Amino acid sequence: MAILTEREPVRVWPLLMERLTADLPVDLAVLVDLDWDAGTGHALTGKPDWLYEAPLDALINTHMRVHPLLRHYASTADRTPLTLDAIADDRWWKSEAYRAGRSAIGIDRQLALPLSARTGQVRSVIMSRSGQGFTGRDLEYAGLARSLLDTVSAHEAVVRSLPALGDPAEFGITAREAAVLALLSEGLTAYAIGRRLRIAERTVAKHKENLYKKLGVHDRVTAVNRARALGLVPEEPPGGS
Protein backbone atom coordinates (compact mmCIF):
# COMPACT_ATOMS: atom_id res chain seq x y z
CA MET A 1 0.00 0.00 0.00
CA ALA A 2 2.87 2.38 0.77
CA ILE A 3 4.35 1.77 -2.68
CA LEU A 4 1.02 2.60 -4.33
CA THR A 5 0.28 5.73 -2.33
CA GLU A 6 3.65 7.29 -1.55
CA ARG A 7 4.16 10.57 -3.42
CA GLU A 8 7.92 10.49 -2.71
CA PRO A 9 8.94 6.94 -3.72
CA VAL A 10 12.33 7.19 -2.02
CA ARG A 11 10.46 6.96 1.30
CA VAL A 12 9.39 3.42 0.46
CA TRP A 13 12.94 2.06 0.38
CA PRO A 14 13.64 2.38 4.12
CA LEU A 15 10.51 0.27 4.75
CA LEU A 16 11.86 -2.39 2.40
CA MET A 17 15.31 -2.30 4.01
CA GLU A 18 13.72 -2.74 7.42
CA ARG A 19 11.72 -5.72 6.19
CA LEU A 20 14.80 -7.35 4.67
CA THR A 21 16.85 -7.00 7.86
CA ALA A 22 14.05 -8.60 9.87
CA ASP A 23 13.13 -11.42 7.48
CA LEU A 24 16.51 -12.95 6.74
CA PRO A 25 17.64 -11.69 9.34
CA VAL A 26 20.74 -9.57 8.72
CA ASP A 27 22.58 -6.90 10.68
CA LEU A 28 22.20 -4.30 7.96
CA ALA A 29 20.86 -3.66 4.46
CA VAL A 30 21.83 -0.78 2.22
CA LEU A 31 20.73 0.29 -1.27
CA VAL A 32 23.65 1.47 -3.38
CA ASP A 33 23.66 3.21 -6.75
CA LEU A 34 26.97 3.22 -8.62
CA ASP A 35 28.23 4.87 -11.79
CA TRP A 36 30.82 2.25 -12.58
CA ASP A 37 32.28 4.06 -15.56
CA ALA A 38 32.89 7.20 -13.49
CA GLY A 39 34.02 5.25 -10.42
CA THR A 40 31.54 7.01 -8.13
CA GLY A 41 28.55 5.87 -6.12
CA HIS A 42 26.19 6.59 -3.27
CA ALA A 43 24.36 4.75 -0.51
CA LEU A 44 20.75 5.82 -1.08
CA THR A 45 19.19 4.38 2.06
CA GLY A 46 19.64 1.64 4.60
CA LYS A 47 18.74 0.04 7.90
CA PRO A 48 19.43 0.20 10.80
CA ASP A 49 19.30 3.97 11.24
CA TRP A 50 22.88 4.23 12.53
CA LEU A 51 24.06 3.60 8.97
CA TYR A 52 23.23 7.23 8.18
CA GLU A 53 26.12 8.20 10.47
CA ALA A 54 28.55 5.77 8.84
CA PRO A 55 30.96 6.84 6.05
CA LEU A 56 29.20 4.73 3.43
CA ASP A 57 29.82 7.01 0.45
CA ALA A 58 33.51 7.26 1.31
CA LEU A 59 33.77 3.48 1.52
CA ILE A 60 31.95 3.06 -1.78
CA ASN A 61 33.98 5.60 -3.71
CA THR A 62 37.29 4.33 -2.34
CA HIS A 63 36.76 0.59 -2.61
CA MET A 64 33.87 -0.16 -5.01
CA ARG A 65 36.12 -1.37 -7.85
CA VAL A 66 37.71 -4.09 -5.72
CA HIS A 67 34.52 -5.33 -4.05
CA PRO A 68 33.97 -8.83 -5.55
CA LEU A 69 30.17 -8.63 -5.71
CA LEU A 70 30.09 -5.16 -7.23
CA ARG A 71 32.81 -6.07 -9.73
CA HIS A 72 30.88 -9.17 -10.74
CA TYR A 73 27.64 -7.31 -11.44
CA ALA A 74 29.46 -4.48 -13.21
CA SER A 75 31.22 -6.87 -15.59
CA THR A 76 28.38 -9.32 -16.32
CA ALA A 77 24.67 -9.33 -17.09
CA ASP A 78 24.09 -11.67 -14.14
CA ARG A 79 21.30 -10.56 -11.79
CA THR A 80 21.32 -13.61 -9.54
CA PRO A 81 21.63 -12.87 -5.81
CA LEU A 82 25.09 -14.01 -4.73
CA THR A 83 27.06 -14.17 -1.51
CA LEU A 84 30.50 -12.75 -0.98
CA ASP A 85 31.67 -16.17 0.18
CA ALA A 86 30.71 -17.65 -3.20
CA ILE A 87 32.91 -15.41 -5.35
CA ALA A 88 35.56 -13.79 -3.13
CA ASP A 89 39.04 -15.27 -2.86
CA ASP A 90 41.73 -14.86 -0.21
CA ARG A 91 42.80 -11.52 -1.66
CA TRP A 92 39.50 -9.96 -0.62
CA TRP A 93 39.61 -11.19 2.97
CA LYS A 94 43.15 -9.85 3.29
CA SER A 95 42.44 -6.55 1.53
CA GLU A 96 42.34 -3.03 2.89
CA ALA A 97 38.80 -2.70 1.50
CA TYR A 98 37.56 -5.58 3.64
CA ARG A 99 39.30 -4.25 6.75
CA ALA A 100 37.93 -0.76 6.18
CA GLY A 101 34.36 -2.00 5.74
CA ARG A 102 34.52 -4.25 8.76
CA SER A 103 35.95 -1.47 10.91
CA ALA A 104 33.35 1.11 9.79
CA ILE A 105 30.14 -0.91 9.68
CA GLY A 106 31.05 -4.39 10.86
CA ILE A 107 30.63 -6.16 7.51
CA ASP A 108 31.57 -9.82 7.35
CA ARG A 109 29.30 -12.15 5.39
CA GLN A 110 27.45 -10.37 2.57
CA LEU A 111 24.57 -11.10 0.21
CA ALA A 112 23.75 -8.90 -2.78
CA LEU A 113 20.39 -8.39 -4.50
CA PRO A 114 21.32 -6.82 -7.88
CA LEU A 115 18.61 -4.66 -9.46
CA SER A 116 18.11 -3.63 -13.05
CA ALA A 117 20.26 -0.66 -14.03
CA ARG A 118 21.42 1.22 -17.11
CA THR A 119 24.59 0.18 -18.89
CA GLY A 120 27.63 1.30 -16.93
CA GLN A 121 25.72 1.46 -13.65
CA VAL A 122 25.24 -0.93 -10.75
CA ARG A 123 22.23 -0.74 -8.43
CA SER A 124 22.04 -3.28 -5.66
CA VAL A 125 20.93 -3.99 -2.12
CA ILE A 126 23.86 -5.23 -0.06
CA MET A 127 23.05 -7.10 3.14
CA SER A 128 25.52 -8.10 5.82
CA ARG A 129 25.59 -10.27 8.91
CA SER A 130 28.37 -11.12 11.30
CA GLY A 131 29.90 -14.58 11.48
CA GLN A 132 27.17 -16.90 10.16
CA GLY A 133 27.07 -17.42 6.41
CA PHE A 134 23.96 -17.41 4.22
CA THR A 135 21.95 -20.58 3.66
CA GLY A 136 20.10 -21.99 0.68
CA ARG A 137 16.87 -20.72 2.26
CA ASP A 138 18.38 -17.23 2.42
CA LEU A 139 19.27 -17.36 -1.26
CA GLU A 140 15.78 -18.55 -2.17
CA TYR A 141 14.27 -15.64 -0.23
CA ALA A 142 16.73 -13.25 -1.86
CA GLY A 143 15.62 -14.36 -5.32
CA LEU A 144 11.99 -13.61 -4.50
CA ALA A 145 12.87 -10.32 -2.86
CA ARG A 146 14.99 -9.25 -5.84
CA SER A 147 11.98 -9.54 -8.14
CA LEU A 148 9.89 -7.41 -5.79
CA LEU A 149 12.58 -4.75 -5.45
CA ASP A 150 12.99 -4.56 -9.23
CA THR A 151 9.24 -3.98 -9.47
CA VAL A 152 9.53 -1.18 -6.91
CA SER A 153 12.35 0.38 -8.94
CA ALA A 154 10.21 0.28 -12.07
CA HIS A 155 7.25 1.79 -10.21
CA GLU A 156 9.51 4.51 -8.82
CA ALA A 157 10.62 5.43 -12.34
CA VAL A 158 6.99 5.63 -13.50
CA VAL A 159 5.98 7.83 -10.56
CA ARG A 160 8.90 10.18 -11.13
CA SER A 161 7.89 10.59 -14.76
CA LEU A 162 4.36 11.68 -13.85
CA PRO A 163 3.21 15.21 -13.02
CA ALA A 164 2.95 15.99 -9.31
CA LEU A 165 -0.31 14.69 -7.85
CA GLY A 166 -2.63 16.28 -5.32
CA ASP A 167 -2.89 15.23 -1.70
CA PRO A 168 -5.84 12.86 -1.04
CA ALA A 169 -5.82 13.89 2.63
CA GLU A 170 -7.15 17.30 1.59
CA PHE A 171 -10.38 15.53 0.66
CA GLY A 172 -10.44 13.34 3.76
CA ILE A 173 -9.28 10.31 1.78
CA THR A 174 -7.26 7.85 3.87
CA ALA A 175 -4.10 6.08 2.70
CA ARG A 176 -5.99 2.80 2.22
CA GLU A 177 -8.76 4.56 0.28
CA ALA A 178 -6.10 6.27 -1.85
CA ALA A 179 -4.64 2.85 -2.66
CA VAL A 180 -8.07 1.60 -3.72
CA LEU A 181 -8.60 4.75 -5.81
CA ALA A 182 -5.25 4.27 -7.55
CA LEU A 183 -6.16 0.72 -8.49
CA LEU A 184 -9.66 1.73 -9.57
CA SER A 185 -8.03 4.20 -11.96
CA GLU A 186 -6.01 1.31 -13.44
CA GLY A 187 -9.25 -0.52 -14.22
CA LEU A 188 -8.93 -3.30 -11.63
CA THR A 189 -12.05 -5.05 -10.36
CA ALA A 190 -12.98 -5.12 -6.68
CA TYR A 191 -11.82 -8.73 -6.55
CA ALA A 192 -8.45 -7.87 -8.12
CA ILE A 193 -8.01 -4.89 -5.79
CA GLY A 194 -8.70 -7.12 -2.81
CA ARG A 195 -6.06 -9.59 -4.00
CA ARG A 196 -3.53 -6.81 -4.60
CA LEU A 197 -4.06 -5.18 -1.19
CA ARG A 198 -4.77 -8.46 0.62
CA ILE A 199 -8.13 -7.33 1.92
CA ALA A 200 -11.63 -8.80 1.56
CA GLU A 201 -13.72 -7.86 -1.47
CA ARG A 202 -16.42 -6.50 0.86
CA THR A 203 -13.79 -4.23 2.41
CA VAL A 204 -12.93 -2.91 -1.04
CA ALA A 205 -16.64 -2.22 -1.58
CA LYS A 206 -16.74 -0.22 1.67
CA HIS A 207 -13.70 1.82 0.63
CA LYS A 208 -15.35 2.51 -2.73
CA GLU A 209 -18.51 3.69 -0.95
CA ASN A 210 -16.45 6.05 1.21
CA LEU A 211 -14.59 7.35 -1.84
CA TYR A 212 -17.81 8.07 -3.70
CA LYS A 213 -19.11 10.12 -0.75
CA LYS A 214 -15.88 12.07 -0.38
CA LEU A 215 -15.64 12.78 -4.10
CA GLY A 216 -19.34 13.58 -4.40
CA VAL A 217 -20.06 10.93 -7.03
CA HIS A 218 -22.18 7.81 -7.38
CA ASP A 219 -20.25 5.43 -9.62
CA ARG A 220 -16.78 4.17 -10.45
CA VAL A 221 -16.29 5.94 -13.80
CA THR A 222 -17.31 9.31 -12.42
CA ALA A 223 -15.12 8.74 -9.35
CA VAL A 224 -12.04 8.07 -11.50
CA ASN A 225 -12.77 11.05 -13.75
CA ARG A 226 -13.27 13.26 -10.70
CA ALA A 227 -10.03 12.00 -9.14
CA ARG A 228 -8.13 12.73 -12.37
CA ALA A 229 -9.62 16.22 -12.57
CA LEU A 230 -8.47 16.86 -8.98
CA GLY A 231 -5.00 15.50 -9.70
CA LEU A 232 -5.38 12.62 -7.25
CA VAL A 233 -4.48 9.97 -9.84
CA PRO A 234 -2.61 10.23 -13.16
CA GLU A 235 -4.49 11.13 -16.31
CA GLU A 236 -3.59 7.71 -17.63
CA PRO A 237 -2.69 4.58 -15.66
CA PRO A 238 1.05 3.73 -15.45
CA GLY A 239 2.25 2.69 -18.90
CA GLY A 240 -0.66 4.44 -20.65
CA SER A 241 -3.21 2.69 -22.81
C-alpha positions, 0 to 999 in steps of 0.5 A: 500500500505504501508503494502505491500511495507514496508521493515520494517513492524514495520513502518506500525504500527504508521500509523495504530495508527494514523488512529485509533486515528482519526477514533474513535476518541480517545486521544491515541492508543498504541500497547502493547506486553506482556509476561504474564508468565514473568510479563514483557511487552513493548509498541511497538508504539503509537500515538500521538507522545508525548507517546514516552516520557511517561513512558509506559514500567514502567506503563506496567511492574508495573501494567499489572497484575491488569489491567482488560482488560489485565487480561481478555485477558491473562486468556481467549481465548476471542478476542472480543474488550471490554471496560474498563467500561464493565469489571472493578469494583470499585476496579480498579477505586480506584486503584493505577494502575488507578491513575498512568495511569491517571497521566502519560498519562491521561487515563480514558475510554479505549477500547482494540483491542486484537490481536492473540498471542502465549500462555502466551502472550498478544498483544493488541492495547489499546485506551483511551479517556477522559470522554466520554465512547465508543458507540456501533458504536465504538465497531462495528468499533473496531471489523472490525479494529481488523480483519485488525490489525490481518492481519497486524500482520500475514503479519509482521510475513511473511515478517520477515521470508523472506530473505531481499529484494532489494530496488525497488527505485534503479531501479526507481520503485515507491512505488505504482509500487512496490505494483503492482509488489508484487501483480503480483508476487502473481498471482493476475489479474489486476482486483484483483490488482485494487480492492486490491489497490483501483485503476482503472484497467487501472491504474494497466495496466499503472503501469505494462507498467512502470514496464516492461520498468524499468525491461527491459521485455515485459510480466508479467511472465518475469517481475516477474522472473526478479524481483525475480532474483533482490530480489525485491519480494520473491522467492515464494509468502507469504505462498508458493505454 
